[in-house]
Amino acid sequence: MSLRPAAALAALLLASCAVGPDFKRPAAPAVSGYTPEKQAPATISAAVKGGEAQRFVAGMDIPGQWWTLFHSPALDALIKEALQSNPSLEAAQATLRQAQENVLAQRGVLFPSVSGNLSTTREKISGAAFGNPKSSSIFTLTTGSLSLSYALDVFGGARRELESTEAQAEFQRYQLEAAYLTLTSNVVAAAVQEASLRAQIAATQEIIEAETQQLDVLQRQFNLGGASRAAVLAQQATLNATQATLPTLEKQLAQQRVLLTALAGRLPSEEISQSFDLAALDLPQELPLSLPSRLVEQRPDIQAAQATLHQASAQIGVATAAMLPQITLSASYGNTVTDAGQLLSGPGIWSIGAGLVQPIFKGGQLLHEKRAAEAAYDAAAAQYRNTVISAFQDVADALRALQSDAAALAAQLAAERSAADSLAISRTQYQAGAINYSTLLNAETTYQQAHINRVIAQAARFADTAALFQALGGGWWNRVDVAAQHADAAKKP
């Protein structure tokens, strides 16, 4: 007969379930592409460095160190340093460790709680309490006990709370992945921008040199009476205007160097040794095009939003369980003696019991807390959908940018070559007296702008290639550069 209560309790525990909704991962969007039109298989090409055609490979996996596809040892070295020293990564790693420790701490609620107590007091009592006011007694009282308490998680409130904490740790895991992706992408983008600025500065210096030579020719012609003073002044003004653009470009380059230094985890005075030029970068010619159903697994921000949704779902269960009975088992065993040496050999005192608490009236607090948890879930679901839309938008923008960049570079290259030919002819015609100086000046201005535009279009192809890798998730599931203590954050989704 004594086994029946234990059997009934075991049956109750086995039959218990966690109240609230069981989380289900949202389905991937039922689309087959990223743009309304069919994706072109490749971009067009241009006969210049960085003008190679790029082919889109459907379903191609993304390497964990995707930046190595640019074949730049300087870029590889800088990203390696940034991954080791950037404070934002250190913060993300520490936050993940904190979340993981919180999970381990929360698991403790599933086990009984055992505590020990030991106290010693020196007391004097009066005999008056026993009818003998003239007597008194002094003694030492030692008490030792062990107490056990176990809250039966019949309705799963504790398990839902643990589930919520695990979802929070999952969120921090993907926040760390997002920090890795953001850092590496920012380094690549900053390096490409530095290379672009260096190319623009070099082009501007070439233009300044050519305009200076032209000014010298005009000055000699003016001294010999073969050119007007107006032509000399116009050329001087053109030269000065071009020279005025150089300090702005040099300022931007200096600021870009400071940005790269900061991304490497250094102070501005500790400038990095690497420098970047477009000529030292190779344009990847095969680009991944992940299936839309895979994108939701590859993007760290989508996975983080899903973890937030999971956490909100678990909190509904926590709020629901709070409205139901809470059952607690307790037991204690100990001893109270006047001689500490007899603490373990005394007769012993013990207790065993069970308690049940059922909320009856709390002014609607528990009901509204449950409704608040449901509203929080709805908000998290909407935010998840918004994150998915933004992710697909990023990929669509990158794909269109790559097509547009290729066409723009081809057009700018053609414009530069036409402008260069026109300038060469105009200079010959001007020297022969066939055209006036204003025609030559227009040809010079057209060439200068075409030359700078070609350099900018060249850099845009590298920058938007990096943007596509970032938009597709950056291949974090294939990364091998993670420290051992964070290797669990690099598993394939």
N, C-alpha and C positions, 0 to 999 in steps of 0.2 A: 504493500500500500504506500510505503514511503517513497517509492520510485515514481508514482503517478504525477506529482507536481512537477518534478524535473522533466518527465517526458512531455507533459503538457507545455512547459516552457520552451523546450527544444522545438516542439512542433510549431509553436507560435513564432519563434525566431526564423525557422526555415520557411514558413509561409509568408513572412513579412516581406514587404516590397517598399521601394522608395517612391513616395508620392511625388506628384509633379510630372511634367513631360520628360520622356527620354529623348535626348538630343539626337537629331538626325542632320547630317551634313547637307547643306543646300545643294541642289542639283546644279551642274554647270549649265550655262546658257545654251540653249538649243540652236546655235548658229554654226555655220560652216566657215565663216570668214570674218574679216575685220572691217571690210569696206563694202559698200553696196555693189561696186563694180568688181569684176574678177581681177584678182591680183596678177599683175604682169610677172612673167617668170624671171625677168632680169631688167636691169637698168640699161640705159644707153651708155656708150663710152666716149671718152675724149682723149686725144693724143697728148696727154700731159701727165706728170706725176700726180697720182691721186685721181686720175680720170678713168681708171679701169672699170669695165662693166662688172656689176655685182649681181650674182645669181641667188635667188631665194630658194632654199631647200626646205620643202614641207616636212615637218616632223624631225628635222635635224636637232640633235641634242646640243646643249650649250656647254662648252668647257667651263670648269669652275674658275679658271684664270683666263677669262675671255680676252683680257687686255693684251695677252701675249700674242694675239693674232695681228697686232700692229707691228710686231717684230722690232721693238725698240728696247734695247737693254737698259737705257736710262729710265724709261717709263716703268719697266719691271722692277728695277731697283728702288725707285721712289715709292711705288705702291707697297712693296715689301716693307719699307721703313714706316710708311703710314699705318699699315696694319699692325705693326709692332708698337707704335708710339702714340697714335692719335688718342687723346683723352676721351673722345666720345665713344670709342669702342670699349675702353676700359670701364666707362660708366655703364654701358649696355651689358657687358659681361658680369659686372658686379650685381647689377639689378636682376639678371637671370639667376645668379647663384642665390640671391636673396629669395626669389620666388621659389626656387627648388627647395630651399631649407624650410620655407613656410609650408610646402606640401608635406615634407617629412614631419614637421611639427603637428600639422593638422591630422595626420594619420593616428596620432596618439589618442584621439577621441574614440577610436574604435576598440580600445583596450581598457581593461579595468584600471582604476587608479588606486595605487597602494601607497600609504604614507605611514611613517612611524612617528611616535611621540614619546618623549622622555622628559620628565620634569621632577625636580626635587625641591621641597619646601621645608623650612624649619618653622614649627608652630608651637605656640603655647596656648593652652586652653584652660579655662576656669572651671572648677568643680561646681560652681553655682548652677551651671546648666543641668547638673545631675543631682542637685539638692545638697551639695557639700561645698558651701562658699569658701571654706578655709583651705581647700585643697586646689592644687593646680598641677598641670602636667606639661612637660616640654618634650617634644619628640620630632623626629625627621620623617617626612612622608615622601616616598619615592613612587612614582607612577610611570609605568611603561606600557605602551599599547601599539598595536598595528591595526590600521583601518583600511578597509577595502570598499570602494564604491564603483559601481558599474551602471552606466545609463544605457538601458536597452534601446537600441536604435530601431524600434519596431516599425516606424513609418519612414525611416530613411533620411531624417533631417540631417544627421551627422554625415551620412554618406553623400548627400547632396552638397553639403558645405565643403567636403573634401573634393568632390567633383568640381566645384566652383574654383577652389584653390588650384587644382591641377590645370584648369583652363587658363587661369591667370598666369601660371608658369609657362604654359604653351604660348600665350600671348607674348610674354617676354622673350621666349625663344625666337619667335619670328621678328620681334623688334630688334633683336641682335642681328638677325640675317639682313633686315632692312638697313641697319646701320652699316654693315659690311658693304652692301650693295651701293648705298648712297655715297660712302667714302670713296670706294674705288671708282665709281662713275664720276664723282666730282674731281678726282685727281686726273682722270683721262680728259675730261672736258677742259680743265684748267691748263693741262699740258698742250692740248690742241689749240686753245686760245693763245697761249704763249707763242706757239709755232706760227700761228696766223699773224700775230703782232710783229714778230721778227721778220716775217716775209713782207708785211706791209711797210715796215721801216726800211728794209733793204730796197724795196721797189721805190719808195719815196726818195731814198738817197740816190738811186740811179737816175731818177727824174731830175733831182736837184743838180746832179753833175751834168746831165745833158742840157738843162736850161742854163746853167752857168756857162757852159761852152758856147751855147747859142748867144748868150748875152755878150760874151767876149767878141764873137764874130761881128755882132751888130755894132758894138762899140768901135771896133776897128773900121768897119764900113762907115760909121758916122764920122770918124776922124778924117777919113778920106773923102767924105762927101757923098758916099754911096748909100747912106741910110738916113732916115729922118730922126730927129730927136724924139718924136712921138713913138717911133718903133722901139727905140732904146728904152724909153720909160715904160712902155707896155710890157716889154720882156722883163724889165726889172720888177715890175709889179707882179707878174706871173711867178717869177722866181721867189719873191718874198712871200707870196701866198702859199706856195708849196712848202717853203721852209717853215711857215707858221703851223703846218699840220704835224711837223715832226715832234715838237715837244709834247703834244697831246698823246701821240702814239707811244712815246718813250715813258710818259707817266703811266699809261695803261699797262705797259710791259712791266714797269717796276711794281705796280700794284698786283699784277698777276704773279710775279715772283714771290711777293709777300704771302699771297693766298696759298701757293703751292708749299711754301715753307710752313705755314700754319697747319695745312692738311697733313704734313709729315710729323706734326706734333712738336714743332720747334718754335722758338721765339723769332720775331722778325730779324733780329741781329744775327741769328744763326742760319744764314741763308743756305739753302740746299746747293749741292754742287752740280746737279743735273741741269741741263738746258735742252730745249726742244726746238726742232726745225721740221718743217713739213717734209723736206727732202729725206729726213731720217725715219719717217713713218711710212709703213706699207698699209695700203687700203685692203682690208679683208675682202676677198672676191666671192666667197660663199657665205651667205648669211642664213641663220636659222629662221624658220617660220613655224613656230609652235602651233599645234592644233588648239583651237579655242577651248576645247574641253580640258586641255592640259594647262592652259594659262592660269586657271584658278588655283591649281596646285603649285605652280611655279612662283607666283608672285607672293613675296613675304607679306605685303600689306593686306592682301586678300586672306591669307592664312591667319594673320593677326586679327582681322575683323571677324573671321569665323570663330576664333578662340573667344573673342568678346561675346559673340552670340551664344556660344556654349556656356559661358559663365552666367549670362543673363538667364538662360534656360534653367540652369541648376538653382539659381536663386529663387525661382518660382517654387521649386520643390522645398527649399528651406522655409519659405514663408508659409507654404501649405502645411508642412509638418509642425510648425509652431502653433497651429490651431488645434492640433490633435493631442491626445494624452501622452504625457512623458512619464516613463516608468524607470525607476531607479532601484537597484539592489544594493544593499550595504551590509557590511559585517565588520566586527571588530573583536580583537582579542588582546588582553593585557593583564596587568596585575598592579595592585597597590599594596605596598609593604612599608614597614617602618625600618627594615634592615635591607639596604640596597643589595646585599649579598644573596638575599632570598627572592630577588626579582624574578628569576627564571624558574624557581622551584616552588613558588607559592601556589595557592589553590587556583588562581586565575579567574578572570572575569571576562565574559564575552557577550556579544549581542549579534543578532542577525535580523534583518528586516527588509521590507520592500515598501516603496512609496509610489504613489501615482498622483500626478498633477494634471488636471484638466482645466484649461482656461474656460471660464464661464462668462464673465463680462469684463471687457476692457475698453468699453466705450467705442467699439468699432475699430480699434487700433490694428488688430491682427488682420481683419478683413481688408482694410485699406492698404496695409503693408503688402498683402498678396496682390492686390490690384496694381499697386505701384511696381511690383516686380514684373507683372505681366506687361505693363506699359514700357518698362525698361527693356524688356525683350523685344517689343515691337520697334522701339527706337533702334536697338542694335541690329535688327533685321533690315530696317530701312538703310542704316549706315553700311551694312554689308553689301546691299544691292548697289548703293552709291559707289562703294569702293570698286566693285566689279566693273561698273560702267566706266569709271575713271581709268581703270587698268586697260580695258579694251580701247578706250579713247587714246591712251598713250601709244599703244601699238599701232593703231590706225594713223595717228599723226606721224609716227616715225616712218612707217612704210611710205606714206605720201611724200614726206620730206626727202626720203632717199631718192624717189623717182624725180622729184622736182629738182633736187640738188644736182643730179646727173645731167638733166636737161639744161639747168642754169649754167653749169660749168662748161658744157659744150658750146652754149650760146656765148658765154663770156670769152671763151678762148677764141671763137671765131671773130667776135667783136674786137678783141685785142689785136689779133693778127691783121684784121682789116684796117684798124686804126694805125698800126705800126707801118703798114704798106702806104697808107694815105699820108702819114707824116713824112716818110722817106721821100715820096714823090713831091710833097709840098715844099720840102726843104730844097730839093733840086730845082723846082720851078721858081722858088723865091730867089735862089742864087742866080738863076738865069733871067730874073726880072719878069717872069711870066705872071706872077701873082703878087698881090700886095701883102703886107705883113699881117694884117688882120686875118687873112685866110690861113696863113701859117700858124698863127696863134690859136685859132680854132682847132686846127689839126693836132697841135700839141696838147691842148686841154682835153680833147676827146681821147687821145692815147693815154694820158695820165689816168683818167677816170677808168678806162677800160682795163688798164694794167692792175690797178688796185682792186677793182671788182672781180677780176679773175682770181686773184690771190684769196679774196674773201670766199668766193664760191668753192675754191679748192679746199679750204679749211672746213667749210660747212659739211662736206662729204664725210670727213673723219668724225666730226662732232656728232652728226646724226646717225652714223654707224654705231657709235658708242651709245647713243640714246636708244637705239633698237635693242641692243643687248640688255640695257637697263630695264626697258619696258617689258621684256620677256622674262625677267626674273634674275638674270645674271648668272645662271648655272650654279647657284649656291649648293645644290645637292651633289655636285661633282667636285666641290672645292676640297683641296688637300692642305691648305695653308692654315687650318684652324688648330689652335693649341689643343693638347690632349684633353684638358679638362672641359673643353667645349665641343669635343668631337660629336657628342650626341646631338648637337644642334645642326649638324651638316648631313643628316640622313635624308635620303631621297623621299619626297612626299608620297 
